[in-house]
């Protein structure tokens, strides 16, 4: 995996978190080579999010946004894979329930707040350039 791509995406996510904004998926994909397969694009995204913080603590990928303002299914799949207990608490057991839009919106709002708080605490701990 190209370390420069990972770093570029990590910096974009970090900037969005520091500014309490979102990163549109269109911008993410524009930052990646056109010939890069979609599956590898999401591998780069996950590596960038891991670079900023352990995904079991907070997932900077929640800052990506579709036109609706919500993250795509990649976020929910990653969240479920990395933090199943939190997923079940917020959205119910995926074997038995289908989450509603309201439930997903609440989960996303909570995770974005966690990411924004993490970005603030990291900014006071050490300079941005040292973290990425």
VMD Tcl script that builds the backbone (N, CA, C; Angstrom):
set m [mol new atoms 396]
animate dup $m
set s [atomselect $m all]
$s set {name element resname resid chain x y z} {
  {N N UNK 1 A 0.850 -1.175 0.000}
  {CA C UNK 1 A 0.000 0.000 0.000}
  {C C UNK 1 A 0.895 1.239 0.000}
  {N N UNK 2 A 0.504 2.212 -0.767}
  {CA C UNK 2 A 1.274 3.442 -0.925}
  {C C UNK 2 A 1.169 4.300 0.338}
  {N N UNK 3 A 2.290 4.443 1.038}
  {CA C UNK 3 A 2.310 5.209 2.292}
  {C C UNK 3 A 1.956 6.674 2.069}
  {N N UNK 4 A 2.300 7.219 0.900}
  {CA C UNK 4 A 1.967 8.618 0.624}
  {C C UNK 4 A 0.464 8.820 0.488}
  {N N UNK 5 A -0.224 7.860 -0.130}
  {CA C UNK 5 A -1.680 7.947 -0.236}
  {C C UNK 5 A -2.323 7.882 1.143}
  {N N UNK 6 A -1.844 6.966 1.953}
  {CA C UNK 6 A -2.375 6.818 3.305}
  {C C UNK 6 A -2.165 8.122 4.073}
  {N N UNK 7 A -0.982 8.691 3.969}
  {CA C UNK 7 A -0.691 9.933 4.680}
  {C C UNK 7 A -1.569 11.076 4.177}
  {N N UNK 8 A -1.775 11.162 2.872}
  {CA C UNK 8 A -2.602 12.225 2.299}
  {C C UNK 8 A -4.038 12.141 2.813}
  {N N UNK 9 A -4.580 10.923 2.849}
  {CA C UNK 9 A -5.944 10.739 3.332}
  {C C UNK 9 A -6.012 11.017 4.832}
  {N N UNK 10 A -5.010 10.558 5.572}
  {CA C UNK 10 A -4.980 10.810 7.021}
  {C C UNK 10 A -4.954 12.311 7.303}
  {N N UNK 11 A -4.157 13.050 6.559}
  {CA C UNK 11 A -4.108 14.499 6.755}
  {C C UNK 11 A -5.445 15.161 6.436}
  {N N UNK 12 A -6.112 14.704 5.390}
  {CA C UNK 12 A -7.424 15.262 5.034}
  {C C UNK 12 A -8.445 14.973 6.132}
  {N N UNK 13 A -8.431 13.752 6.664}
  {CA C UNK 13 A -9.349 13.406 7.746}
  {C C UNK 13 A -9.031 14.202 9.010}
  {N N UNK 14 A -7.766 14.352 9.287}
  {CA C UNK 14 A -7.336 15.100 10.465}
  {C C UNK 14 A -7.753 16.569 10.351}
  {N N UNK 15 A -7.583 17.132 9.191}
  {CA C UNK 15 A -7.983 18.523 8.950}
  {C C UNK 15 A -9.496 18.679 9.133}
  {N N UNK 16 A -10.258 17.752 8.594}
  {CA C UNK 16 A -11.719 17.803 8.749}
  {C C UNK 16 A -12.093 17.727 10.230}
  {N N UNK 17 A -11.433 16.858 10.972}
  {CA C UNK 17 A -11.734 16.712 12.400}
  {C C UNK 17 A -11.378 17.985 13.163}
  {N N UNK 18 A -10.244 18.553 12.882}
  {CA C UNK 18 A -9.836 19.785 13.576}
  {C C UNK 18 A -10.788 20.929 13.283}
  {N N UNK 19 A -11.339 20.950 12.064}
  {CA C UNK 19 A -12.269 22.013 11.671}
  {C C UNK 19 A -13.731 21.659 11.940}
  {N N UNK 20 A -13.958 20.467 12.488}
  {CA C UNK 20 A -15.316 19.977 12.772}
  {C C UNK 20 A -16.185 20.011 11.516}
  {N N UNK 21 A -15.588 19.520 10.429}
  {CA C UNK 21 A -16.290 19.450 9.155}
  {C C UNK 21 A -16.290 18.003 8.676}
  {N N UNK 22 A -16.848 17.796 7.492}
  {CA C UNK 22 A -16.896 16.470 6.887}
  {C C UNK 22 A -16.052 16.452 5.626}
  {N N UNK 23 A -15.711 15.263 5.188}
  {CA C UNK 23 A -14.950 15.063 3.954}
  {C C UNK 23 A -15.841 14.312 2.971}
  {N N UNK 24 A -16.282 14.979 1.906}
  {CA C UNK 24 A -17.143 14.288 0.930}
  {C C UNK 24 A -16.412 13.112 0.274}
  {N N UNK 25 A -17.145 12.052 0.015}
  {CA C UNK 25 A -16.560 10.895 -0.660}
  {C C UNK 25 A -15.968 11.299 -2.014}
  {N N UNK 26 A -16.597 12.255 -2.695}
  {CA C UNK 26 A -16.069 12.699 -3.990}
  {C C UNK 26 A -14.647 13.237 -3.828}
  {N N UNK 27 A -14.418 13.975 -2.753}
  {CA C UNK 27 A -13.075 14.517 -2.517}
  {C C UNK 27 A -12.092 13.392 -2.197}
  {N N UNK 28 A -12.536 12.432 -1.396}
  {CA C UNK 28 A -11.683 11.279 -1.089}
  {C C UNK 28 A -11.261 10.588 -2.380}
  {N N UNK 29 A -12.220 10.277 -3.229}
  {CA C UNK 29 A -11.910 9.556 -4.465}
  {C C UNK 29 A -11.074 10.397 -5.415}
  {N N UNK 30 A -11.226 11.706 -5.384}
  {CA C UNK 30 A -10.406 12.583 -6.227}
  {C C UNK 30 A -8.949 12.588 -5.765}
  {N N UNK 31 A -8.713 12.279 -4.508}
  {CA C UNK 31 A -7.351 12.253 -3.962}
  {C C UNK 31 A -6.617 10.953 -4.297}
  {N N UNK 32 A -7.354 9.970 -4.775}
  {CA C UNK 32 A -6.771 8.658 -5.069}
  {C C UNK 32 A -6.638 8.460 -6.573}
  {N N UNK 33 A -5.664 7.658 -7.013}
  {CA C UNK 33 A -5.506 7.404 -8.444}
  {C C UNK 33 A -6.760 6.764 -9.042}
  {N N UNK 34 A -7.148 7.214 -10.198}
  {CA C UNK 34 A -8.355 6.731 -10.858}
  {C C UNK 34 A -8.352 5.237 -11.110}
  {N N UNK 35 A -7.191 4.655 -11.357}
  {CA C UNK 35 A -7.115 3.235 -11.671}
  {C C UNK 35 A -7.110 2.352 -10.423}
  {N N UNK 36 A -7.083 2.949 -9.234}
  {CA C UNK 36 A -7.066 2.178 -7.987}
  {C C UNK 36 A -8.442 1.543 -7.764}
  {N N UNK 37 A -8.512 0.219 -7.674}
  {CA C UNK 37 A -9.811 -0.448 -7.467}
  {C C UNK 37 A -10.496 0.032 -6.192}
  {N N UNK 38 A -11.803 -0.009 -6.197}
  {CA C UNK 38 A -12.591 0.482 -5.062}
  {C C UNK 38 A -12.199 -0.222 -3.769}
  {N N UNK 39 A -12.001 -1.517 -3.820}
  {CA C UNK 39 A -11.644 -2.245 -2.597}
  {C C UNK 39 A -10.328 -1.731 -2.009}
  {N N UNK 40 A -9.369 -1.410 -2.869}
  {CA C UNK 40 A -8.095 -0.872 -2.384}
  {C C UNK 40 A -8.253 0.556 -1.878}
  {N N UNK 41 A -9.182 1.314 -2.451}
  {CA C UNK 41 A -9.455 2.673 -1.967}
  {C C UNK 41 A -9.906 2.617 -0.505}
  {N N UNK 42 A -10.778 1.653 -0.206}
  {CA C UNK 42 A -11.266 1.538 1.166}
  {C C UNK 42 A -10.208 0.956 2.096}
  {N N UNK 43 A -9.273 0.182 1.564}
  {CA C UNK 43 A -8.132 -0.268 2.366}
  {C C UNK 43 A -7.249 0.922 2.736}
  {N N UNK 44 A -7.047 1.836 1.790}
  {CA C UNK 44 A -6.266 3.050 2.059}
  {C C UNK 44 A -6.977 3.886 3.116}
  {N N UNK 45 A -8.278 4.029 2.977}
  {CA C UNK 45 A -9.058 4.788 3.956}
  {C C UNK 45 A -8.916 4.183 5.348}
  {N N UNK 46 A -9.063 2.874 5.450}
  {CA C UNK 46 A -8.955 2.223 6.751}
  {C C UNK 46 A -7.549 2.389 7.335}
  {N N UNK 47 A -6.525 2.274 6.510}
  {CA C UNK 47 A -5.154 2.470 6.980}
  {C C UNK 47 A -4.947 3.906 7.469}
  {N N UNK 48 A -5.529 4.867 6.764}
  {CA C UNK 48 A -5.409 6.270 7.168}
  {C C UNK 48 A -6.114 6.505 8.505}
  {N N UNK 49 A -7.293 5.937 8.658}
  {CA C UNK 49 A -8.029 6.084 9.917}
  {C C UNK 49 A -7.255 5.440 11.069}
  {N N UNK 50 A -6.650 4.281 10.813}
  {CA C UNK 50 A -5.834 3.602 11.833}
  {C C UNK 50 A -4.623 4.434 12.212}
  {N N UNK 51 A -4.083 5.150 11.241}
  {CA C UNK 51 A -2.905 5.984 11.488}
  {C C UNK 51 A -3.228 7.099 12.486}
  {N N UNK 52 A -4.466 7.563 12.461}
  {CA C UNK 52 A -4.876 8.648 13.348}
  {C C UNK 52 A -5.258 8.152 14.743}
  {N N UNK 53 A -5.852 6.974 14.808}
  {CA C UNK 53 A -6.231 6.389 16.096}
  {C C UNK 53 A -6.657 4.947 15.887}
  {N N UNK 54 A -6.484 4.155 16.922}
  {CA C UNK 54 A -6.942 2.770 16.902}
  {C C UNK 54 A -8.443 2.772 16.620}
  {N N UNK 55 A -8.888 1.989 15.653}
  {CA C UNK 55 A -10.290 1.987 15.256}
  {C C UNK 55 A -11.218 1.465 16.353}
  {N N UNK 56 A -10.665 0.816 17.357}
  {CA C UNK 56 A -11.471 0.384 18.484}
  {C C UNK 56 A -11.784 1.557 19.416}
  {N N UNK 57 A -11.078 2.671 19.256}
  {CA C UNK 57 A -11.301 3.865 20.086}
  {C C UNK 57 A -12.188 4.860 19.356}
  {N N UNK 58 A -11.791 5.226 18.157}
  {CA C UNK 58 A -12.639 6.097 17.325}
  {C C UNK 58 A -12.227 5.919 15.869}
  {N N UNK 59 A -13.181 6.145 14.991}
  {CA C UNK 59 A -12.982 5.891 13.562}
  {C C UNK 59 A -13.160 7.194 12.785}
  {N N UNK 60 A -12.048 7.770 12.358}
  {CA C UNK 60 A -12.087 9.020 11.598}
  {C C UNK 60 A -12.823 8.855 10.267}
  {N N UNK 61 A -13.030 7.633 9.826}
  {CA C UNK 61 A -13.782 7.385 8.604}
  {C C UNK 61 A -15.228 7.841 8.695}
  {N N UNK 62 A -15.711 8.082 9.916}
  {CA C UNK 62 A -17.079 8.575 10.106}
  {C C UNK 62 A -17.229 9.989 9.547}
  {N N UNK 63 A -16.119 10.665 9.304}
  {CA C UNK 63 A -16.175 12.028 8.775}
  {C C UNK 63 A -16.448 12.066 7.273}
  {N N UNK 64 A -16.370 10.922 6.615}
  {CA C UNK 64 A -16.717 10.886 5.196}
  {C C UNK 64 A -18.222 11.042 5.057}
  {N N UNK 65 A -18.637 11.718 3.996}
  {CA C UNK 65 A -20.066 11.997 3.862}
  {C C UNK 65 A -20.537 11.853 2.422}
  {N N UNK 66 A -21.666 11.180 2.302}
  {CA C UNK 66 A -22.405 11.127 1.042}
  {C C UNK 66 A -23.190 12.438 0.918}
  {N N UNK 67 A -23.934 12.604 -0.152}
  {CA C UNK 67 A -24.756 13.803 -0.317}
  {C C UNK 67 A -25.743 13.975 0.832}
  {N N UNK 68 A -26.136 12.877 1.446}
  {CA C UNK 68 A -27.082 12.916 2.572}
  {C C UNK 68 A -26.440 13.414 3.862}
  {N N UNK 69 A -25.100 13.487 3.879}
  {CA C UNK 69 A -24.385 13.873 5.090}
  {C C UNK 69 A -23.958 12.690 5.933}
  {N N UNK 70 A -24.442 11.519 5.593}
  {CA C UNK 70 A -24.111 10.307 6.334}
  {C C UNK 70 A -22.921 9.607 5.689}
  {N N UNK 71 A -22.155 8.852 6.492}
  {CA C UNK 71 A -21.105 8.033 5.894}
  {C C UNK 71 A -21.733 6.863 5.143}
  {N N UNK 72 A -20.960 6.257 4.280}
  {CA C UNK 72 A -21.457 5.126 3.504}
  {C C UNK 72 A -21.431 3.833 4.289}
  {N N UNK 73 A -21.837 2.776 3.616}
  {CA C UNK 73 A -21.916 1.462 4.258}
  {C C UNK 73 A -20.547 0.978 4.740}
  {N N UNK 74 A -19.471 1.485 4.130}
  {CA C UNK 74 A -18.128 1.083 4.570}
  {C C UNK 74 A -17.913 1.412 6.039}
  {N N UNK 75 A -18.407 2.571 6.486}
  {CA C UNK 75 A -18.255 2.945 7.892}
  {C C UNK 75 A -18.983 1.957 8.800}
  {N N UNK 76 A -20.231 1.662 8.477}
  {CA C UNK 76 A -21.024 0.779 9.333}
  {C C UNK 76 A -20.450 -0.638 9.368}
  {N N UNK 77 A -19.935 -1.108 8.246}
  {CA C UNK 77 A -19.302 -2.432 8.216}
  {C C UNK 77 A -18.033 -2.446 9.058}
  {N N UNK 78 A -17.228 -1.402 8.924}
  {CA C UNK 78 A -15.981 -1.314 9.701}
  {C C UNK 78 A -16.297 -1.196 11.190}
  {N N UNK 79 A -17.276 -0.369 11.537}
  {CA C UNK 79 A -17.667 -0.183 12.937}
  {C C UNK 79 A -18.149 -1.512 13.525}
  {N N UNK 80 A -18.968 -2.208 12.779}
  {CA C UNK 80 A -19.474 -3.504 13.240}
  {C C UNK 80 A -18.335 -4.500 13.428}
  {N N UNK 81 A -17.395 -4.499 12.502}
  {CA C UNK 81 A -16.268 -5.429 12.563}
  {C C UNK 81 A -15.327 -5.100 13.732}
  {N N UNK 82 A -15.105 -3.827 13.999}
  {CA C UNK 82 A -14.133 -3.405 15.010}
  {C C UNK 82 A -14.726 -3.238 16.406}
  {N N UNK 83 A -16.022 -2.879 16.472}
  {CA C UNK 83 A -16.636 -2.576 17.773}
  {C C UNK 83 A -18.047 -3.162 17.831}
  {N N UNK 84 A -18.108 -4.459 17.755}
  {CA C UNK 84 A -19.397 -5.146 17.683}
  {C C UNK 84 A -20.292 -4.833 18.879}
  {N N UNK 85 A -19.757 -4.811 20.079}
  {CA C UNK 85 A -20.585 -4.540 21.257}
  {C C UNK 85 A -21.214 -3.145 21.164}
  {N N UNK 86 A -20.444 -2.153 20.740}
  {CA C UNK 86 A -20.985 -0.797 20.577}
  {C C UNK 86 A -22.015 -0.760 19.456}
  {N N UNK 87 A -21.748 -1.499 18.394}
  {CA C UNK 87 A -22.687 -1.571 17.266}
  {C C UNK 87 A -24.028 -2.137 17.738}
  {N N UNK 88 A -23.977 -3.243 18.463}
  {CA C UNK 88 A -25.200 -3.884 18.944}
  {C C UNK 88 A -25.942 -2.963 19.904}
  {N N UNK 89 A -25.220 -2.286 20.764}
  {CA C UNK 89 A -25.849 -1.362 21.707}
  {C C UNK 89 A -26.589 -0.238 20.971}
  {N N UNK 90 A -25.986 0.277 19.916}
  {CA C UNK 90 A -26.573 1.412 19.187}
  {C C UNK 90 A -27.607 0.993 18.151}
  {N N UNK 91 A -27.339 -0.108 17.444}
  {CA C UNK 91 A -28.172 -0.465 16.295}
  {C C UNK 91 A -28.898 -1.794 16.426}
  {N N UNK 92 A -28.592 -2.527 17.471}
  {CA C UNK 92 A -29.203 -3.837 17.645}
  {C C UNK 92 A -28.342 -4.926 17.018}
  {N N UNK 93 A -28.652 -6.139 17.357}
  {CA C UNK 93 A -27.911 -7.282 16.837}
  {C C UNK 93 A -28.236 -7.444 15.352}
  {N N UNK 94 A -27.209 -7.389 14.495}
  {CA C UNK 94 A -27.458 -7.458 13.049}
  {C C UNK 94 A -28.086 -8.776 12.594}
  {N N UNK 95 A -28.029 -9.803 13.423}
  {CA C UNK 95 A -28.664 -11.067 13.060}
  {C C UNK 95 A -30.178 -10.986 13.166}
  {N N UNK 96 A -30.677 -10.045 13.988}
  {CA C UNK 96 A -32.107 -10.011 14.265}
  {C C UNK 96 A -32.802 -8.696 13.911}
  {N N UNK 97 A -32.051 -7.637 13.785}
  {CA C UNK 97 A -32.674 -6.334 13.549}
  {C C UNK 97 A -32.029 -5.619 12.376}
  {N N UNK 98 A -32.798 -4.746 11.810}
  {CA C UNK 98 A -32.292 -3.880 10.751}
  {C C UNK 98 A -32.336 -2.458 11.296}
  {N N UNK 99 A -31.181 -1.783 11.352}
  {CA C UNK 99 A -31.173 -0.444 11.958}
  {C C UNK 99 A -31.976 0.570 11.145}
  {N N UNK 100 A -32.639 1.459 11.861}
  {CA C UNK 100 A -33.389 2.529 11.215}
  {C C UNK 100 A -32.450 3.690 10.910}
  {N N UNK 101 A -32.907 4.578 10.077}
  {CA C UNK 101 A -32.122 5.778 9.754}
  {C C UNK 101 A -31.861 6.597 11.017}
  {N N UNK 102 A -32.873 6.686 11.876}
  {CA C UNK 102 A -32.736 7.435 13.128}
  {C C UNK 102 A -31.639 6.829 14.014}
  {N N UNK 103 A -31.592 5.516 14.104}
  {CA C UNK 103 A -30.570 4.832 14.896}
  {C C UNK 103 A -29.183 5.073 14.312}
  {N N UNK 104 A -29.076 4.976 12.988}
  {CA C UNK 104 A -27.786 5.204 12.327}
  {C C UNK 104 A -27.330 6.643 12.518}
  {N N UNK 105 A -28.264 7.582 12.415}
  {CA C UNK 105 A -27.931 8.990 12.591}
  {C C UNK 105 A -27.399 9.250 13.997}
  {N N UNK 106 A -28.003 8.634 14.990}
  {CA C UNK 106 A -27.551 8.795 16.375}
  {C C UNK 106 A -26.143 8.214 16.562}
  {N N UNK 107 A -25.898 7.039 15.984}
  {CA C UNK 107 A -24.572 6.428 16.077}
  {C C UNK 107 A -23.524 7.318 15.413}
  {N N UNK 108 A -23.831 7.817 14.227}
  {CA C UNK 108 A -22.888 8.672 13.494}
  {C C UNK 108 A -22.612 9.953 14.278}
  {N N UNK 109 A -23.640 10.568 14.840}
  {CA C UNK 109 A -23.448 11.795 15.619}
  {C C UNK 109 A -22.531 11.542 16.818}
  {N N UNK 110 A -22.738 10.429 17.503}
  {CA C UNK 110 A -21.905 10.091 18.661}
  {C C UNK 110 A -20.456 9.828 18.247}
  {N N UNK 111 A -20.278 9.111 17.143}
  {CA C UNK 111 A -18.912 8.804 16.699}
  {C C UNK 111 A -18.207 10.051 16.189}
  {N N UNK 112 A -18.924 10.923 15.503}
  {CA C UNK 112 A -18.311 12.181 15.046}
  {C C UNK 112 A -17.903 13.036 16.232}
  {N N UNK 113 A -18.732 13.093 17.262}
  {CA C UNK 113 A -18.373 13.847 18.466}
  {C C UNK 113 A -17.110 13.264 19.097}
  {N N UNK 114 A -17.013 11.933 19.127}
  {CA C UNK 114 A -15.827 11.264 19.678}
  {C C UNK 114 A -14.585 11.620 18.857}
  {N N UNK 115 A -14.713 11.621 17.543}
  {CA C UNK 115 A -13.582 11.948 16.674}
  {C C UNK 115 A -13.177 13.409 16.851}
  {N N UNK 116 A -14.143 14.317 16.888}
  {CA C UNK 116 A -13.825 15.739 17.069}
  {C C UNK 116 A -13.115 15.963 18.407}
  {N N UNK 117 A -13.583 15.299 19.454}
  {CA C UNK 117 A -12.941 15.432 20.761}
  {C C UNK 117 A -11.531 14.855 20.725}
  {N N UNK 118 A -11.362 13.731 20.058}
  {CA C UNK 118 A -10.032 13.125 19.939}
  {C C UNK 118 A -9.080 14.076 19.220}
  {N N UNK 119 A -9.556 14.702 18.158}
  {CA C UNK 119 A -8.714 15.629 17.394}
  {C C UNK 119 A -8.277 16.806 18.262}
  {N N UNK 120 A -9.175 17.308 19.092}
  {CA C UNK 120 A -8.838 18.417 19.989}
  {C C UNK 120 A -7.796 17.970 21.000}
  {N N UNK 121 A -7.992 16.804 21.590}
  {CA C UNK 121 A -7.047 16.329 22.606}
  {C C UNK 121 A -5.678 16.032 21.995}
  {N N UNK 122 A -5.653 15.542 20.757}
  {CA C UNK 122 A -4.371 15.279 20.097}
  {C C UNK 122 A -3.665 16.578 19.711}
  {N N UNK 123 A -4.420 17.583 19.320}
  {CA C UNK 123 A -3.834 18.864 18.911}
  {C C UNK 123 A -3.116 19.519 20.080}
  {N N UNK 124 A -3.635 19.332 21.293}
  {CA C UNK 124 A -2.979 19.929 22.452}
  {C C UNK 124 A -1.816 19.068 22.945}
  {N N UNK 125 A -1.828 17.784 22.577}
  {CA C UNK 125 A -0.791 16.870 23.053}
  {C C UNK 125 A 0.512 16.994 22.260}
  {N N UNK 126 A 0.403 17.099 20.936}
  {CA C UNK 126 A 1.602 17.206 20.099}
  {C C UNK 126 A 1.227 17.793 18.750}
  {N N UNK 127 A 2.187 18.393 18.075}
  {CA C UNK 127 A 1.896 19.028 16.793}
  {C C UNK 127 A 1.352 18.053 15.747}
  {N N UNK 128 A 0.531 18.576 14.859}
  {CA C UNK 128 A -0.113 17.778 13.809}
  {C C UNK 128 A 0.913 17.014 12.972}
  {N N UNK 129 A 1.963 17.643 12.549}
  {CA C UNK 129 A 2.953 17.026 11.671}
  {C C UNK 129 A 3.581 15.788 12.297}
  {N N UNK 130 A 3.673 15.740 13.621}
  {CA C UNK 130 A 4.280 14.589 14.290}
  {C C UNK 130 A 3.350 13.381 14.342}
  {N N UNK 131 A 2.043 13.613 14.251}
  {CA C UNK 131 A 1.092 12.518 14.394}
  {C C UNK 131 A 0.905 11.727 13.121}
  {N N UNK 132 A 1.045 12.353 11.990}
  {CA C UNK 132 A 0.748 11.660 10.723}
  {C C UNK 132 A 2.015 11.275 10.022}
}
mol reanalyze $m
mol bondsrecalc $m
mol representation Tube
mol addrep $m
